[in-house]
Amino acid sequence: MSTKFFYFLILAFTVTLSNTAFGQISGQKPHHHEGKKYELGLSLSLAHMEKENENALNTHIHLMRRFDPDNNWKRIALGLGFEYFFTEHKHYGLLGTVSINPIWDLICDVSPGILFTEHNNSQETQYVFHLELTYEFDMENFGIGPVIGMGLSEDDRHFTVGIHIGKGF
């Protein structure tokens, strides 16, 4: 089975599961982070790193602050993120994030940052640009849904697919 087909199956399964489990929640309720200044988010994903031709588990944690939760700026947030890949060698990133919610359930994160890797006992750092799309379903005080992402650095690319959980406060 090819890697791309494998990712497609995971994404299709996640979307189907999310729609089945949370699709009945009414769109009339405010979104879990509406009126909240901050959001703490966690993504658990499967990542494919092209250079190493390796698949690994990945986690991404971020803390976001909305410009103004009560007016038109409520759809834009700034924050910091940390991404870690569970591989044999160290592979993690520190990210600054701009989050845009063009519609409440769709979230687009743009995150420039620094990627830290270790190869042959040598620490390397390089610029990384990370894009992430999340579709959240409200579940009381949490948002949960599928997430896909892509990271581009000078000599590597990685792709992620998984599930995101967020909490506004």
Backbone as a printed PyTorch tensor [residue, N CA C, xyz], in Angstrom:
tensor([[[  0.8460,  -1.1710,   0.0000],
         [  0.0000,   0.0000,   0.0000],
         [  0.8990,   1.2430,   0.0000]],

        [[  0.6200,   2.1960,  -0.8990],
         [  1.4520,   3.3910,  -0.9870],
         [  1.1850,   4.3100,   0.2020]],

        [[  2.1640,   5.1500,   0.5130],
         [  2.0440,   6.0810,   1.6320],
         [  0.9090,   7.0710,   1.4090]],

        [[  0.7740,   7.5860,   0.1880],
         [ -0.2870,   8.5580,  -0.0930],
         [ -1.6670,   7.9270,   0.1030]],

        [[ -1.8390,   6.6990,  -0.3380],
         [ -3.1140,   6.0100,  -0.1610],
         [ -3.3880,   5.7870,   1.3220]],

        [[ -2.3530,   5.4340,   2.0800],
         [ -2.4670,   5.2250,   3.5160],
         [ -2.9400,   6.5080,   4.2010]],

        [[ -2.3460,   7.6510,   3.8530],
         [ -2.7640,   8.9310,   4.4180],
         [ -4.2110,   9.2610,   4.0460]],

        [[ -4.5780,   8.9850,   2.8200],
         [ -5.9500,   9.2270,   2.3840],
         [ -6.9250,   8.4090,   3.2230]],

        [[ -6.6080,   7.1600,   3.4800],
         [ -7.4870,   6.3160,   4.2960],
         [ -7.6240,   6.8540,   5.7180]],

        [[ -6.5210,   7.3010,   6.3070],
         [ -6.5780,   7.8530,   7.6700],
         [ -7.4370,   9.1080,   7.6910]],

        [[ -7.2490,   9.9890,   6.7040],
         [ -8.0360,  11.2090,   6.6490],
         [ -9.5230,  10.8960,   6.4680]],

        [[ -9.8510,   9.9940,   5.5510],
         [-11.2470,   9.6290,   5.3110],
         [-11.8730,   9.0360,   6.5740]],

        [[-11.1470,   8.1860,   7.2660],
         [-11.6350,   7.5920,   8.5030],
         [-11.8790,   8.6580,   9.5620]],

        [[-10.9360,   9.5920,   9.7190],
         [-11.0740,  10.6460,  10.7260],
         [-12.2700,  11.5350,  10.4440]],

        [[-12.4500,  11.9310,   9.1800],
         [-13.5840,  12.7780,   8.8230],
         [-14.8980,  12.0360,   9.0490]],

        [[-14.9590,  10.7750,   8.6390],
         [-16.1720,   9.9800,   8.8320],
         [-16.4900,   9.8160,  10.3110]],

        [[-15.4900,   9.5050,  11.1110],
         [-15.6840,   9.3490,  12.5480],
         [-16.1620,  10.6610,  13.1650]],

        [[-15.5410,  11.7610,  12.7910],
         [-15.9280,  13.0620,  13.3400],
         [-17.3580,  13.4110,  12.9640]],

        [[-17.7380,  13.1980,  11.7060],
         [-19.1060,  13.5060,  11.2760],
         [-20.1240,  12.6260,  11.9870]],

        [[-19.7940,  11.3700,  12.1580],
         [-20.7110,  10.4490,  12.8190],
         [-20.8640,  10.8060,  14.2910]],

        [[-19.7480,  11.0580,  14.9600],
         [-19.7890,  11.2860,  16.4000],
         [-20.3000,  12.6620,  16.7670]],

        [[-19.9600,  13.6810,  15.9720],
         [-20.2530,  15.0420,  16.3790],
         [-21.1400,  15.8010,  15.3990]],

        [[-21.5660,  15.1640,  14.3260],
         [-22.3490,  15.8330,  13.3030],
         [-23.7160,  16.2750,  13.7620]],

        [[-24.2550,  15.6590,  14.8110],
         [-25.5840,  16.0150,  15.2700],
         [-25.5950,  17.2570,  16.1530]],

        [[-24.4340,  17.7920,  16.5010],
         [-24.3930,  18.9740,  17.3490],
         [-24.8530,  20.1830,  16.5460]],

        [[-25.7570,  20.9640,  17.1010],
         [-26.3740,  22.0870,  16.3940],
         [-25.3780,  23.1820,  16.0820]],

        [[-25.4990,  23.7690,  14.9070],
         [-24.6580,  24.8950,  14.5160],
         [-25.1110,  26.1930,  15.1530]],

        [[-26.2210,  26.1840,  15.9120],
         [-26.7400,  27.3990,  16.5300],
         [-25.9640,  27.7880,  17.7880]],

        [[-25.2990,  26.8430,  18.4240],
         [-24.5410,  27.1400,  19.6340],
         [-23.2800,  27.9030,  19.2800]],

        [[-22.7870,  28.7760,  20.1750],
         [-21.5210,  29.4450,  19.9060],
         [-20.3840,  28.4310,  19.8610]],

        [[-19.3870,  28.7150,  19.0600],
         [-18.2240,  27.8490,  18.9560],
         [-17.4940,  27.8290,  20.2980]],

        [[-16.7960,  26.7440,  20.6130],
         [-16.1900,  26.5740,  21.9340],
         [-15.2490,  27.7060,  22.3150]],

        [[-14.6350,  28.3910,  21.3400],
         [-13.7350,  29.4720,  21.7140],
         [-14.3250,  30.8550,  21.4360]],

        [[-15.5960,  30.9110,  21.0450],
         [-16.2280,  32.2100,  20.8270],
         [-16.3250,  32.9590,  22.1520]],

        [[-15.8500,  34.2090,  22.1520],
         [-15.8500,  35.0100,  23.3660],
         [-14.6960,  34.7160,  24.2920]],

        [[-13.8120,  33.7920,  23.9100],
         [-12.6500,  33.4290,  24.7390],
         [-11.3950,  34.0710,  24.1530]],

        [[-10.4900,  34.5010,  25.0190],
         [ -9.2480,  35.1270,  24.5450],
         [ -8.2100,  34.0910,  24.1110]],

        [[ -8.1870,  32.9430,  24.7590],
         [ -7.1160,  31.9730,  24.5320],
         [ -7.6530,  30.6220,  24.0790]],

        [[ -6.8040,  29.8920,  23.3680],
         [ -7.1000,  28.5090,  23.0450],
         [ -5.8290,  27.6910,  23.2390]],

        [[ -5.9740,  26.5750,  23.9070],
         [ -4.9040,  25.6040,  24.0410],
         [ -5.2740,  24.4310,  23.1460]],

        [[ -4.3760,  24.0590,  22.2320],
         [ -4.6770,  22.9950,  21.2850],
         [ -3.6180,  21.9120,  21.2790]],

        [[ -4.0430,  20.7100,  20.9610],
         [ -3.1660,  19.5510,  20.8600],
         [ -3.5720,  18.7540,  19.6330]],

        [[ -2.5970,  18.4320,  18.7980],
         [ -2.8370,  17.5650,  17.6430],
         [ -1.9860,  16.3150,  17.7760]],

        [[ -2.5990,  15.1740,  17.5130],
         [ -1.8800,  13.9010,  17.4520],
         [ -2.0140,  13.4040,  16.0220]],

        [[ -0.8740,  13.1250,  15.3890],
         [ -0.8890,  12.8280,  13.9570],
         [  0.0960,  11.7270,  13.6020]],

        [[ -0.0950,  11.2300,  12.3900],
         [  0.8860,  10.3800,  11.7500],
         [  1.6080,  11.2670,  10.7420]],

        [[  2.9190,  11.2490,  10.7660],
         [  3.7140,  12.1160,   9.8910],
         [  4.5350,  11.2770,   8.9270]],

        [[  4.6910,  11.8110,   7.7310],
         [  5.6080,  11.2180,   6.7620],
         [  6.6980,  12.2450,   6.4720]],

        [[  7.9520,  11.8670,   6.7380],
         [  9.0970,  12.7440,   6.4850],
         [  9.7750,  12.2540,   5.2110]],

        [[  9.7820,  13.1120,   4.2030],
         [ 10.2590,  12.6990,   2.8790],
         [ 11.7460,  12.3440,   2.8530]],

        [[ 12.5980,  13.1820,   3.4470],
         [ 14.0420,  12.9620,   3.3560],
         [ 14.4360,  11.5920,   3.9100]],

        [[ 13.8870,  11.2610,   5.0730],
         [ 14.2040,   9.9720,   5.6920],
         [ 13.3290,   8.8470,   5.1440]],

        [[ 12.3040,   9.2040,   4.3430],
         [ 11.3050,   8.2440,   3.8730],
         [ 10.8040,   7.4190,   5.0620]],

        [[ 10.3730,   8.1600,   6.1040],
         [ 10.0200,   7.5400,   7.3770],
         [  8.6500,   8.0480,   7.8270]],

        [[  7.8600,   7.1550,   8.3970],
         [  6.6000,   7.5200,   9.0280],
         [  6.8030,   7.4920,  10.5330]],

        [[  6.2070,   8.4800,  11.2280],
         [  6.3790,   8.5660,  12.6750],
         [  5.1560,   9.2200,  13.2900]],

        [[  4.9640,   8.9730,  14.5610],
         [  3.9410,   9.7000,  15.3000],
         [  4.4390,  11.1160,  15.5360]],

        [[  3.4900,  12.0550,  15.6160],
         [  3.8090,  13.4680,  15.7500],
         [  2.8110,  14.1000,  16.7020]],

        [[  3.2710,  15.0380,  17.4960],
         [  2.3650,  15.8230,  18.3260],
         [  2.6800,  17.2940,  18.1300]],

        [[  1.6390,  18.0910,  18.1780],
         [  1.7650,  19.5370,  18.0020],
         [  0.9180,  20.1860,  19.0880]],

        [[  1.5270,  21.0730,  19.8650],
         [  0.8380,  21.7820,  20.9370],
         [  0.9420,  23.2710,  20.6420]],

        [[ -0.1660,  23.9990,  20.8110],
         [ -0.0880,  25.4510,  20.6320],
         [ -0.9600,  26.1800,  21.6410]],

        [[ -0.5680,  27.4140,  21.9200],
         [ -1.3510,  28.3290,  22.7410],
         [ -1.5790,  29.5680,  21.8900]],

        [[ -2.8480,  29.8920,  21.6700],
         [ -3.2200,  31.0100,  20.7990],
         [ -3.9720,  32.0690,  21.5930]],

        [[ -3.7980,  33.3470,  21.1720],
         [ -4.5630,  34.4430,  21.7530],
         [ -5.2750,  35.1890,  20.6320]],

        [[ -6.5700,  35.3340,  20.7710],
         [ -7.3810,  36.0700,  19.8020],
         [ -7.1320,  37.5620,  19.9650]],

        [[ -7.1570,  38.3040,  18.8450],
         [ -6.9770,  39.7550,  18.9150],
         [ -8.0470,  40.3930,  19.7940]],

        [[ -9.2920,  40.1240,  19.5140],
         [-10.4010,  40.6350,  20.3160],
         [-11.5470,  39.6440,  20.1670]],

        [[-11.8380,  38.8830,  21.2070],
         [-12.8260,  37.8110,  21.0860],
         [-14.2540,  38.2770,  20.8740]],

        [[-14.5240,  39.5940,  20.9880],
         [-15.9040,  40.0690,  20.9210],
         [-16.2300,  40.9250,  19.6950]],

        [[-15.3190,  41.0560,  18.7360],
         [-15.6530,  41.8380,  17.5410],
         [-15.1540,  41.1290,  16.2860]],

        [[-15.0030,  41.8530,  15.1860],
         [-14.6290,  41.2410,  13.9090],
         [-13.2300,  40.6250,  13.8980]],

        [[-12.3800,  41.0030,  14.8400],
         [-11.0310,  40.4290,  14.9120],
         [-11.0310,  39.0560,  15.5710]],

        [[-12.1890,  38.5680,  16.0030],
         [-12.2620,  37.2990,  16.7250],
         [-11.8570,  36.0970,  15.8730]],

        [[-11.7720,  36.2800,  14.5810],
         [-11.4000,  35.1730,  13.6920],
         [ -9.8930,  35.0850,  13.4480]],

        [[ -9.1130,  35.9350,  14.1120],
         [ -7.6610,  35.9420,  13.9450],
         [ -6.9980,  35.8020,  15.3080]],

        [[ -5.9870,  34.9310,  15.3820],
         [ -5.2690,  34.7120,  16.6350],
         [ -3.7720,  34.5850,  16.3580]],

        [[ -2.9800,  34.9270,  17.3500],
         [ -1.5310,  34.7530,  17.3060],
         [ -1.1300,  33.8300,  18.4410]],

        [[ -0.0410,  33.0750,  18.2340],
         [  0.3850,  32.1920,  19.3050],
         [  1.7220,  31.5410,  19.0550]],

        [[  2.0310,  30.6200,  19.9280],
         [  3.2670,  29.8490,  19.8670],
         [  2.9360,  28.3690,  19.8240]],

        [[  3.7820,  27.6100,  19.1240],
         [  3.5580,  26.1780,  19.0220],
         [  4.8430,  25.3930,  19.1790]],

        [[  4.6840,  24.1290,  19.4880],
         [  5.7950,  23.1890,  19.6180],
         [  5.3720,  21.9030,  18.9220]],

        [[  6.2480,  21.3870,  18.0700],
         [  5.9610,  20.1590,  17.3300],
         [  7.0780,  19.1570,  17.6000]],

        [[  6.7010,  17.9010,  17.8570],
         [  7.6910,  16.8680,  18.1570],
         [  7.3810,  15.6090,  17.3610]],

        [[  8.4210,  15.0280,  16.7850],
         [  8.3020,  13.7840,  16.0220],
         [  8.9480,  12.6640,  16.8250]],

        [[  8.2240,  11.5700,  16.9890],
         [  8.7280,  10.4240,  17.7420],
         [  9.5190,   9.5240,  16.7950]],

        [[ 10.7970,   9.8630,  16.6270],
         [ 11.7000,   9.1360,  15.7320],
         [ 12.9480,   8.7200,  16.5060]],

        [[ 13.8320,   7.9570,  15.8430],
         [ 15.0830,   7.5350,  16.4770],
         [ 15.9750,   8.7200,  16.8010]],

        [[ 16.0060,   9.7030,  15.9140],
         [ 16.8070,  10.9000,  16.1460],
         [ 15.8890,  12.0500,  16.5570]],

        [[ 16.4280,  13.0480,  17.2400],
         [ 15.6180,  14.1810,  17.6760],
         [ 15.1300,  14.9730,  16.4650]],

        [[ 13.8700,  15.3550,  16.5080],
         [ 13.2550,  16.0830,  15.3950],
         [ 12.0720,  16.8710,  15.9820]],

        [[ 12.2670,  18.1770,  16.1920],
         [ 11.2040,  18.9890,  16.7760],
         [ 11.3090,  20.4260,  16.2860]],

        [[ 10.2280,  21.1870,  16.4730],
         [ 10.2020,  22.5670,  16.0130],
         [  9.5200,  23.4990,  16.9890]],

        [[  9.9910,  24.7530,  17.0020],
         [  9.3570,  25.8370,  17.7450],
         [  8.7740,  26.7880,  16.7180]],

        [[  7.4880,  27.1330,  16.8770],
         [  6.7680,  27.8520,  15.8350],
         [  6.0370,  29.0650,  16.3850]],

        [[  6.0180,  30.1310,  15.5940],
         [  5.1180,  31.2550,  15.8240],
         [  3.9310,  31.0370,  14.8970]],

        [[  2.7080,  31.2510,  15.3640],
         [  1.5390,  30.8710,  14.5750],
         [  0.5550,  32.0220,  14.4170]],

        [[  0.0600,  32.1660,  13.1940],
         [ -1.0770,  33.0310,  12.9040],
         [ -2.2100,  32.0910,  12.5160]],

        [[ -3.3410,  32.2330,  13.2060],
         [ -4.4930,  31.3730,  12.9780],
         [ -5.6390,  32.2100,  12.4360]],

        [[ -6.2380,  31.7450,  11.3470],
         [ -7.3590,  32.4430,  10.7330],
         [ -8.5290,  31.4720,  10.6530]],

        [[ -9.6920,  31.9330,  11.0670],
         [-10.9140,  31.1400,  10.9900],
         [-11.8370,  31.7700,   9.9480]],

        [[-11.6870,  31.4050,   8.6640],
         [-12.5300,  32.0200,   7.6380],
         [-14.0150,  31.7270,   7.8690]],

        [[-14.3030,  30.5470,   8.3720],
         [-15.6130,  30.2130,   8.9210],
         [-15.3150,  29.5350,  10.2420]],

        [[-16.2390,  29.5620,  11.1760],
         [-15.9160,  29.1230,  12.5350],
         [-15.3700,  27.7060,  12.6220]],

        [[-15.8330,  26.8070,  11.8200],
         [-15.3960,  25.4220,  11.9630],
         [-14.0850,  25.1170,  11.2530]],

        [[-13.6790,  25.9270,  10.2960],
         [-12.4340,  25.7270,   9.5480],
         [-11.3600,  26.6330,  10.1170]],

        [[-10.1900,  26.0620,  10.3880],
         [ -9.0800,  26.8160,  10.9560],
         [ -7.8630,  26.6190,  10.0660]],

        [[ -7.2260,  27.7080,   9.6880],
         [ -6.0080,  27.6750,   8.8860],
         [ -4.8820,  28.2940,   9.7150]],

        [[ -3.8510,  27.5100,   9.9970],
         [ -2.6980,  27.9860,  10.7580],
         [ -1.4890,  28.1080,   9.8460]],

        [[ -0.8250,  29.2470,   9.9260],
         [  0.4120,  29.5100,   9.1950],
         [  1.4820,  29.7270,  10.2580]],

        [[  2.5360,  28.8920,  10.2220],
         [  3.4980,  28.8880,  11.3250],
         [  4.9450,  28.8440,  10.8390]],

        [[  5.6220,  29.9750,  10.7750],
         [  7.0640,  29.9480,  10.5460],
         [  7.7690,  29.6020,  11.8550]],

        [[  8.9440,  29.0040,  11.7540],
         [  9.6480,  28.6550,  12.9790],
         [ 11.0220,  28.0720,  12.7250]],

        [[ 11.5430,  27.4190,  13.7520],
         [ 12.8650,  26.8080,  13.7050],
         [ 12.7120,  25.3080,  13.9210]],

        [[ 13.3200,  24.5340,  13.0300],
         [ 13.3140,  23.0790,  13.1150],
         [ 14.6530,  22.6240,  13.6830]],

        [[ 14.6100,  21.7650,  14.6860],
         [ 15.8130,  21.2030,  15.3010],
         [ 15.8590,  19.7180,  14.9730]],

        [[ 16.9550,  19.2630,  14.4040],
         [ 17.1210,  17.8360,  14.1050],
         [ 18.4960,  17.3830,  14.5820]],

        [[ 18.5840,  16.1010,  14.8300],
         [ 19.8650,  15.5120,  15.2240],
         [ 20.1610,  14.3440,  14.3000]],

        [[ 21.2880,  14.4090,  13.6330],
         [ 21.7400,  13.3320,  12.7450],
         [ 23.1990,  13.0230,  13.0770]],

        [[ 23.4930,  11.7680,  13.3100],
         [ 24.8650,  11.3390,  13.6040],
         [ 25.4870,  12.1630,  14.7260]],

        [[ 24.7430,  12.3370,  15.8150],
         [ 25.1780,  13.0890,  16.9910],
         [ 25.5240,  14.5440,  16.6930]],

        [[ 24.9640,  15.0940,  15.6320],
         [ 25.1750,  16.4920,  15.2650],
         [ 23.8280,  17.2080,  15.2640]],

        [[ 23.7530,  18.3220,  15.9930],
         [ 22.5170,  19.1020,  16.0700],
         [ 22.4560,  20.0840,  14.9120]],

        [[ 21.3340,  20.0980,  14.1870],
         [ 21.1380,  21.0180,  13.0740],
         [ 19.8990,  21.8570,  13.3450]],

        [[ 19.9320,  23.1280,  12.9360],
         [ 18.7540,  23.9820,  13.0050],
         [ 18.5330,  24.5960,  11.6290]],

        [[ 17.2800,  24.7920,  11.2940],
         [ 16.9400,  25.4360,  10.0340],
         [ 15.5390,  26.0130,  10.1050]],

        [[ 15.2690,  26.9510,   9.1980],
         [ 13.9580,  27.5800,   9.1120],
         [ 12.9490,  26.5450,   8.6260]],

        [[ 11.7340,  26.5800,   9.1980],
         [ 10.6550,  25.7090,   8.7450],
         [  9.3930,  26.5580,   8.5880]],

        [[  8.6270,  26.2350,   7.5830],
         [  7.3470,  26.8870,   7.3410],
         [  6.2810,  25.8090,   7.4100]],

        [[  5.3080,  25.9890,   8.2920],
         [  4.3230,  24.9540,   8.5650],
         [  2.9230,  25.4780,   8.2450]],

        [[  2.1370,  24.6970,   7.5080],
         [  0.7380,  25.0000,   7.2250],
         [ -0.1240,  23.8980,   7.8190]],

        [[ -1.2680,  24.2690,   8.3730],
         [ -2.1370,  23.2780,   8.9840],
         [ -3.5900,  23.6860,   8.7610]],

        [[ -4.4180,  22.7260,   8.3640],
         [ -5.8620,  22.9390,   8.2220],
         [ -6.5860,  22.0020,   9.1820]],

        [[ -7.5040,  22.5840,   9.9340],
         [ -8.2850,  21.8180,  10.9040],
         [ -9.7600,  22.1200,  10.6780]],

        [[-10.5810,  21.1060,  10.8000],
         [-12.0230,  21.3070,  10.7860],
         [-12.5430,  20.8250,  12.1360]],

        [[-13.0030,  21.7640,  12.9720],
         [-13.4140,  21.4270,  14.3300],
         [-14.9210,  21.2380,  14.4460]],

        [[-15.3010,  20.2700,  15.2320],
         [-16.6800,  20.0550,  15.6340],
         [-16.7600,  20.3850,  17.1140]],

        [[-17.7790,  21.1520,  17.5100],
         [-17.9410,  21.5040,  18.9150],
         [-18.4640,  20.3290,  19.7120]],

        [[-17.8510,  20.1440,  20.8590],
         [-18.2810,  19.1220,  21.8010],
         [-18.2560,  19.7650,  23.1810]],

        [[-19.3610,  20.4570,  23.5040],
         [-19.4660,  21.2220,  24.7450],
         [-18.3770,  22.2940,  24.7990]],

        [[-17.3910,  22.1650,  25.6890],
         [-16.3530,  23.1840,  25.8540],
         [-15.0770,  22.8860,  25.0780]],

        [[-15.1080,  21.8880,  24.1990],
         [-13.9400,  21.5100,  23.4220],
         [-14.2750,  21.5330,  21.9420]],

        [[-13.2420,  21.6600,  21.1140],
         [-13.3740,  21.4610,  19.6820],
         [-12.5390,  20.2570,  19.3110]],

        [[-13.0450,  19.4020,  18.4390],
         [-12.3160,  18.2070,  18.0440],
         [-12.5870,  17.9450,  16.5660]],

        [[-11.5410,  17.5150,  15.8480],
         [-11.7450,  17.2250,  14.4400],
         [-10.4630,  16.8580,  13.7220]],

        [[-10.5940,  16.5450,  12.4370],
         [ -9.4350,  16.1370,  11.6450],
         [ -8.5100,  17.3210,  11.3580]],

        [[ -7.2310,  17.0120,  11.2120],
         [ -6.2230,  18.0190,  10.8970],
         [ -5.2530,  17.4400,   9.8690]],

        [[ -4.8600,  18.2640,   8.9140],
         [ -3.7940,  17.8980,   7.9790],
         [ -2.7670,  19.0190,   8.0130]],

        [[ -1.5110,  18.6720,   7.8120],
         [ -0.4580,  19.6750,   7.8720],
         [  0.6790,  19.3540,   6.9410]],

        [[  1.4920,  20.3830,   6.7110],
         [  2.6730,  20.2430,   5.8560],
         [  3.7460,  21.1590,   6.4180]],

        [[  4.9570,  20.6540,   6.5300],
         [  6.0980,  21.4440,   6.9610],
         [  7.1540,  21.4600,   5.8720]],

        [[  7.6610,  22.6340,   5.5670],
         [  8.6900,  22.7890,   4.5330],
         [  9.9260,  23.4130,   5.1630]],

        [[ 11.0590,  22.7420,   5.0120],
         [ 12.3250,  23.3020,   5.4710],
         [ 13.3040,  23.2520,   4.3020]],

        [[ 14.5010,  23.7170,   4.5610],
         [ 15.4920,  23.8160,   3.4960],
         [ 15.7550,  22.4900,   2.7870]],

        [[ 15.8570,  21.4110,   3.5400],
         [ 16.1710,  20.1310,   2.9040],
         [ 15.2250,  18.9950,   3.2890]],

        [[ 14.0120,  19.3450,   3.7260],
         [ 13.0680,  18.2780,   4.0630],
         [ 11.6410,  18.8060,   3.9860]],

        [[ 10.7160,  17.8870,   3.8210],
         [  9.2860,  18.1760,   3.8910],
         [  8.6510,  17.0820,   4.7250]],

        [[  7.6270,  17.4710,   5.4680],
         [  6.8500,  16.4490,   6.1670],
         [  5.3750,  16.7580,   6.0020]],

        [[  4.5760,  15.7070,   6.0300],
         [  3.1320,  15.7920,   5.8770],
         [  2.5070,  15.0740,   7.0610]],

        [[  1.4530,  15.6640,   7.6210],
         [  0.8040,  15.0540,   8.7800],
         [ -0.6980,  14.9410,   8.5550]],

        [[ -1.2840,  13.9400,   9.1590],
         [ -2.7320,  13.7680,   9.1690],
         [ -3.0950,  13.1730,  10.5250]],

        [[ -4.1300,  13.7550,  11.1550],
         [ -4.4720,  13.2700,  12.4800],
         [ -5.7200,  13.9320,  13.0280]],

        [[ -5.7210,  14.1080,  14.3530],
         [ -6.8750,  14.6610,  15.0440],
         [ -6.4170,  15.7990,  15.9600]],

        [[ -7.2350,  16.8500,  16.0240],
         [ -6.9340,  18.0370,  16.8170],
         [ -7.9930,  18.1970,  17.9050]],

        [[ -7.5500,  18.5790,  19.0960],
         [ -8.4430,  18.8720,  20.2090],
         [ -8.0740,  20.2600,  20.7200]],

        [[ -9.0550,  21.1430,  20.8600],
         [ -8.8020,  22.4980,  21.3340],
         [ -9.7550,  22.8890,  22.4390]],

        [[ -9.2920,  23.7730,  23.3210],
         [-10.0930,  24.2440,  24.4490],
         [ -9.9220,  25.7500,  24.5670]],

        [[-11.0410,  26.4820,  24.4730],
         [-11.0020,  27.9270,  24.6650],
         [-11.1570,  28.2790,  26.1260]],

        [[-10.4390,  29.3120,  26.5590],
         [-10.5770,  29.7900,  27.9450],
         [-10.2600,  31.2710,  28.0310]]])
